[in-house]
Amino acid sequence: MFYFVDTQAKRLKTIMLAAAELAALRLKDFPSGNHKGIEFDQRDRVFRLLDKNGDGKISIEELTEVIEELGAPGEDAHDMMLLLDSNSDGSLSSDEFQMFQKQVI
């Protein structure tokens, strides 16, 4: 069971990182690591790239759109949300996203 969850988490992380790379290509002029004098690490940058509307959370719609652009099934976005959305509010906060990345690195 643990192996399956770990494998699934790594697969979903790979999709998530590919989604961020796609977002970065589409947003070539997106500000790099420094925003209003605050240094953002790579995880913050990936999160902000996936948060297309800039509201501070990744919605299921934002996640699904990027996942489908990568050619993966939309169900992967729902699987990611179930796995990552620890407070079950239907979106991913920066903290939830960072916790996921730390767990599967």
Z-matrix of the N, CA and C atoms (Angstrom, degrees):
N
C 1 1.453
C 2 1.524 1 110.74
N 3 1.354 2 117.42 1 -48.55
C 4 1.458 3 120.10 2 179.97
C 5 1.520 4 111.06 3 -59.74
N 6 1.341 5 117.27 4 -41.13
C 7 1.464 6 120.88 5 179.88
C 8 1.519 7 110.61 6 -59.47
N 9 1.342 8 116.95 7 -42.79
C 10 1.452 9 120.48 8 179.97
C 11 1.522 10 110.78 9 -63.55
N 12 1.319 11 117.16 10 -45.39
C 13 1.465 12 121.23 11 -179.33
C 14 1.523 13 109.59 12 -63.80
N 15 1.331 14 117.61 13 -44.33
C 16 1.454 15 121.91 14 179.44
C 17 1.524 16 110.85 15 -62.97
N 18 1.326 17 117.23 16 -44.25
C 19 1.465 18 121.54 17 178.11
C 20 1.520 19 110.72 18 -63.62
N 21 1.318 20 117.09 19 -44.45
C 22 1.461 21 121.81 20 178.50
C 23 1.528 22 110.52 21 -61.86
N 24 1.317 23 117.04 22 -43.18
C 25 1.461 24 120.67 23 179.75
C 26 1.526 25 110.79 24 -63.25
N 27 1.316 26 117.34 25 -41.77
C 28 1.469 27 120.22 26 178.67
C 29 1.526 28 110.99 27 -66.42
N 30 1.325 29 117.19 28 -39.01
C 31 1.469 30 120.24 29 177.43
C 32 1.521 31 110.02 30 -63.10
N 33 1.310 32 116.21 31 -44.15
C 34 1.463 33 120.28 32 -179.85
C 35 1.525 34 110.98 33 -67.17
N 36 1.331 35 117.61 34 -35.95
C 37 1.461 36 120.21 35 177.14
C 38 1.525 37 110.07 36 -63.92
N 39 1.323 38 116.67 37 -42.00
C 40 1.463 39 120.30 38 178.65
C 41 1.524 40 110.54 39 -59.48
N 42 1.326 41 116.11 40 -43.16
C 43 1.466 42 119.97 41 177.96
C 44 1.522 43 109.91 42 -64.53
N 45 1.335 44 117.26 43 -42.84
C 46 1.464 45 121.38 44 -179.29
C 47 1.525 46 111.12 45 -61.78
N 48 1.323 47 117.38 46 -43.93
C 49 1.460 48 120.50 47 179.73
C 50 1.526 49 111.16 48 -67.68
N 51 1.320 50 116.88 49 -37.19
C 52 1.464 51 119.71 50 175.71
C 53 1.520 52 109.86 51 -64.18
N 54 1.319 53 116.58 52 -37.74
C 55 1.465 54 120.69 53 177.96
C 56 1.523 55 110.45 54 -62.81
N 57 1.317 56 116.50 55 -40.93
C 58 1.464 57 120.27 56 178.90
C 59 1.525 58 111.18 57 -65.43
N 60 1.325 59 116.61 58 -39.83
C 61 1.463 60 119.86 59 177.62
C 62 1.527 61 110.71 60 -63.26
N 63 1.330 62 116.51 61 -40.89
C 64 1.452 63 120.27 62 176.82
C 65 1.519 64 110.48 63 -61.64
N 66 1.321 65 116.44 64 -44.44
C 67 1.465 66 120.35 65 178.21
C 68 1.527 67 110.59 66 -60.83
N 69 1.328 68 117.06 67 -40.66
C 70 1.459 69 120.87 68 179.80
C 71 1.522 70 111.22 69 -62.86
N 72 1.307 71 117.16 70 -40.44
C 73 1.464 72 120.38 71 177.92
C 74 1.524 73 111.43 72 -64.06
N 75 1.320 74 116.23 73 -37.31
C 76 1.466 75 120.43 74 -179.12
C 77 1.521 76 111.69 75 -75.80
N 78 1.316 77 116.85 76 -24.00
C 79 1.464 78 121.63 77 -176.98
C 80 1.521 79 110.16 78 -115.27
N 81 1.319 80 116.61 79 57.25
C 82 1.461 81 121.66 80 -174.83
C 83 1.522 82 112.55 81 -55.41
N 84 1.321 83 117.59 82 -31.28
C 85 1.458 84 121.07 83 -177.86
C 86 1.521 85 112.92 84 -91.72
N 87 1.344 86 117.01 85 7.56
C 88 1.465 87 120.61 86 179.64
C 89 1.519 88 108.53 87 -62.53
N 90 1.333 89 118.08 88 134.53
C 91 1.469 90 119.07 89 -177.53
C 92 1.524 91 112.11 90 -59.36
N 93 1.308 92 115.75 91 141.56
C 94 1.455 93 119.60 92 178.85
C 95 1.518 94 110.09 93 -78.40
N 96 1.334 95 116.53 94 -161.38
C 97 1.442 96 123.99 95 -169.54
C 98 1.512 97 119.35 96 -46.74
N 99 1.306 98 121.53 97 -15.22
C 100 1.454 99 120.80 98 -174.64
C 101 1.521 100 110.38 99 -113.54
N 102 1.316 101 116.83 100 122.09
C 103 1.458 102 122.83 101 -178.85
C 104 1.519 103 107.95 102 -135.68
N 105 1.345 104 116.32 103 114.04
C 106 1.468 105 121.56 104 -178.90
C 107 1.531 106 111.16 105 55.03
N 108 1.324 107 115.54 106 39.99
C 109 1.453 108 120.13 107 175.81
C 110 1.518 109 115.59 108 77.96
N 111 1.314 110 118.20 109 1.94
C 112 1.461 111 121.32 110 -179.26
C 113 1.519 112 108.49 111 -105.04
N 114 1.323 113 115.87 112 128.50
C 115 1.467 114 119.72 113 176.82
C 116 1.527 115 109.70 114 -79.37
N 117 1.303 116 115.89 115 128.38
C 118 1.453 117 121.21 116 175.14
C 119 1.515 118 107.76 117 -106.98
N 120 1.310 119 117.56 118 133.05
C 121 1.448 120 118.78 119 175.90
C 122 1.524 121 109.67 120 -78.97
N 123 1.315 122 116.09 121 178.34
C 124 1.459 123 121.07 122 -175.53
C 125 1.518 124 112.04 123 -59.06
N 126 1.315 125 118.02 124 -36.65
C 127 1.465 126 120.41 125 -179.97
C 128 1.518 127 111.06 126 -63.68
N 129 1.318 128 116.54 127 -41.36
C 130 1.467 129 119.75 128 177.69
C 131 1.527 130 110.49 129 -63.25
N 132 1.315 131 116.17 130 -41.30
C 133 1.472 132 120.52 131 -179.34
C 134 1.527 133 110.55 132 -63.48
N 135 1.326 134 116.68 133 -44.17
C 136 1.459 135 120.44 134 178.32
C 137 1.523 136 109.49 135 -60.57
N 138 1.326 137 116.65 136 -44.99
C 139 1.464 138 120.39 137 179.49
C 140 1.528 139 110.60 138 -59.60
N 141 1.324 140 116.53 139 -48.19
C 142 1.470 141 120.18 140 -177.28
C 143 1.527 142 111.65 141 -64.50
N 144 1.319 143 117.08 142 -32.31
C 145 1.460 144 119.55 143 177.54
C 146 1.528 145 111.54 144 -68.98
N 147 1.329 146 116.69 145 -34.86
C 148 1.465 147 119.97 146 179.12
C 149 1.524 148 112.23 147 -78.61
N 150 1.310 149 116.87 148 -25.01
C 151 1.464 150 122.48 149 177.51
C 152 1.531 151 108.27 150 -81.44
N 153 1.318 152 114.90 151 77.50
C 154 1.461 153 121.14 152 -170.22
C 155 1.534 154 114.34 153 -59.78
N 156 1.328 155 117.76 154 -34.76
C 157 1.464 156 118.62 155 -177.71
C 158 1.524 157 112.51 156 -94.10
N 159 1.334 158 117.64 157 -0.13
C 160 1.454 159 121.72 158 173.94
C 161 1.517 160 115.65 159 70.32
N 162 1.335 161 117.16 160 23.57
C 163 1.469 162 119.20 161 -177.88
C 164 1.529 163 113.50 162 -88.72
N 165 1.333 164 116.85 163 4.89
C 166 1.455 165 120.29 164 176.63
C 167 1.512 166 114.80 165 88.11
N 168 1.326 167 117.01 166 9.48
C 169 1.464 168 121.01 167 176.65
C 170 1.517 169 108.82 168 -150.28
N 171 1.321 170 116.05 169 154.75
C 172 1.460 171 121.46 170 177.28
C 173 1.523 172 106.76 171 -100.72
N 174 1.315 173 115.47 172 115.63
C 175 1.469 174 120.40 173 -179.67
C 176 1.525 175 109.79 174 -83.18
N 177 1.301 176 115.99 175 164.19
C 178 1.464 177 120.80 176 176.66
C 179 1.524 178 109.95 177 -61.74
N 180 1.317 179 117.31 178 -34.33
C 181 1.473 180 120.47 179 178.77
C 182 1.528 181 110.93 180 -66.10
N 183 1.338 182 116.80 181 -43.84
C 184 1.467 183 120.32 182 178.70
C 185 1.520 184 110.50 183 -63.38
N 186 1.309 185 115.46 184 -44.01
C 187 1.455 186 120.51 185 -179.44
C 188 1.525 187 111.40 186 -65.50
N 189 1.316 188 117.13 187 -45.10
C 190 1.464 189 121.51 188 179.91
C 191 1.525 190 111.17 189 -62.09
N 192 1.328 191 116.57 190 -43.22
C 193 1.468 192 120.63 191 -179.45
C 194 1.524 193 111.25 192 -58.54
N 195 1.313 194 116.38 193 -46.93
C 196 1.466 195 120.11 194 -178.55
C 197 1.524 196 110.88 195 -69.02
N 198 1.316 197 117.31 196 -42.31
C 199 1.468 198 121.47 197 -179.81
C 200 1.526 199 110.15 198 -60.16
N 201 1.324 200 116.64 199 -44.94
C 202 1.466 201 120.06 200 -179.74
C 203 1.522 202 111.66 201 -68.18
N 204 1.331 203 118.08 202 -33.50
C 205 1.465 204 120.63 203 175.83
C 206 1.521 205 111.12 204 -62.62
N 207 1.318 206 116.08 205 -28.45
C 208 1.468 207 120.79 206 177.94
C 209 1.520 208 112.24 207 -80.67
N 210 1.315 209 116.55 208 -6.78
C 211 1.456 210 120.45 209 179.89
C 212 1.513 211 113.99 210 90.87
N 213 1.319 212 117.25 211 4.17
C 214 1.467 213 121.21 212 177.74
C 215 1.533 214 108.42 213 -87.73
N 216 1.310 215 117.09 214 154.46
C 217 1.466 216 119.51 215 179.79
C 218 1.529 217 111.34 216 -68.10
N 219 1.324 218 116.27 217 145.86
C 220 1.454 219 122.09 218 179.03
C 221 1.517 220 113.07 219 -57.90
N 222 1.335 221 116.32 220 -25.31
C 223 1.462 222 119.75 221 178.60
C 224 1.528 223 111.26 222 -61.60
N 225 1.339 224 117.42 223 -27.91
C 226 1.460 225 119.79 224 177.32
C 227 1.520 226 110.66 225 -61.52
N 228 1.331 227 117.30 226 -36.61
C 229 1.465 228 120.19 227 177.49
C 230 1.520 229 110.50 228 -63.66
N 231 1.323 230 116.81 229 -40.70
C 232 1.468 231 120.48 230 178.63
C 233 1.529 232 110.44 231 -67.01
N 234 1.336 233 117.02 232 -39.22
C 235 1.465 234 120.51 233 176.67
C 236 1.525 235 110.52 234 -62.40
N 237 1.344 236 116.31 235 -42.86
C 238 1.456 237 120.24 236 177.99
C 239 1.519 238 111.09 237 -60.98
N 240 1.322 239 115.56 238 -44.66
C 241 1.455 240 119.36 239 -178.31
C 242 1.529 241 110.43 240 -62.28
N 243 1.326 242 116.79 241 -42.95
C 244 1.466 243 119.49 242 178.50
C 245 1.525 244 111.21 243 -61.98
N 246 1.318 245 116.32 244 -38.73
C 247 1.451 246 121.55 245 -178.46
C 248 1.528 247 112.57 246 -72.63
N 249 1.318 248 116.89 247 -38.55
C 250 1.463 249 121.05 248 -170.33
C 251 1.521 250 115.36 249 -97.54
N 252 1.308 251 117.94 250 -27.90
C 253 1.467 252 122.01 251 -172.95
C 254 1.530 253 110.17 252 -79.35
N 255 1.331 254 115.40 253 81.19
C 256 1.470 255 120.28 254 -172.68
C 257 1.524 256 113.81 255 -67.13
N 258 1.327 257 118.37 256 -25.80
C 259 1.462 258 119.44 257 179.13
C 260 1.533 259 112.60 258 -99.40
N 261 1.318 260 116.86 259 4.40
C 262 1.476 261 123.90 260 175.31
C 263 1.523 262 113.59 261 54.99
N 264 1.335 263 116.56 262 38.60
C 265 1.464 264 118.85 263 177.61
C 266 1.528 265 112.87 264 -93.83
N 267 1.337 266 116.72 265 1.99
C 268 1.460 267 120.31 266 176.36
C 269 1.513 268 114.33 267 87.11
N 270 1.327 269 117.83 268 7.12
C 271 1.458 270 121.53 269 176.96
C 272 1.525 271 108.86 270 -147.80
N 273 1.321 272 115.24 271 164.83
C 274 1.468 273 120.70 272 -179.44
C 275 1.518 274 109.82 273 -105.00
N 276 1.309 275 115.73 274 122.58
C 277 1.463 276 120.41 275 173.66
C 278 1.519 277 108.31 276 -82.09
N 279 1.300 278 116.14 277 167.99
C 280 1.457 279 120.85 278 176.46
C 281 1.523 280 110.49 279 -60.79
N 282 1.329 281 117.07 280 -39.82
C 283 1.464 282 120.81 281 179.30
C 284 1.524 283 111.62 282 -63.08
N 285 1.329 284 117.42 283 -43.32
C 286 1.468 285 121.13 284 179.27
C 287 1.523 286 110.33 285 -63.84
N 288 1.314 287 116.30 286 -42.13
C 289 1.458 288 121.19 287 179.91
C 290 1.528 289 110.86 288 -64.46
N 291 1.327 290 117.30 289 -44.16
C 292 1.460 291 120.67 290 179.99
C 293 1.526 292 111.60 291 -66.31
N 294 1.329 293 116.94 292 -38.09
C 295 1.465 294 120.21 293 178.39
C 296 1.526 295 109.93 294 -61.05
N 297 1.317 296 116.83 295 -41.85
C 298 1.458 297 121.50 296 177.94
C 299 1.520 298 110.56 297 -60.37
N 300 1.318 299 117.25 298 -47.87
C 301 1.461 300 120.17 299 -178.46
C 302 1.519 301 111.43 300 -62.73
N 303 1.310 302 117.93 301 -40.40
C 304 1.459 303 121.20 302 179.15
C 305 1.519 304 111.58 303 -64.30
N 306 1.334 305 117.55 304 -35.68
C 307 1.455 306 121.30 305 -177.13
C 308 1.517 307 113.56 306 -71.72
N 309 1.318 308 118.16 307 -29.87
C 310 1.458 309 120.24 308 -173.45
C 311 1.523 310 114.38 309 -109.98
N 312 1.304 311 116.91 310 5.19
C 313 1.480 312 118.66 311 177.69
C 314 1.508 313 109.29 312 -74.86
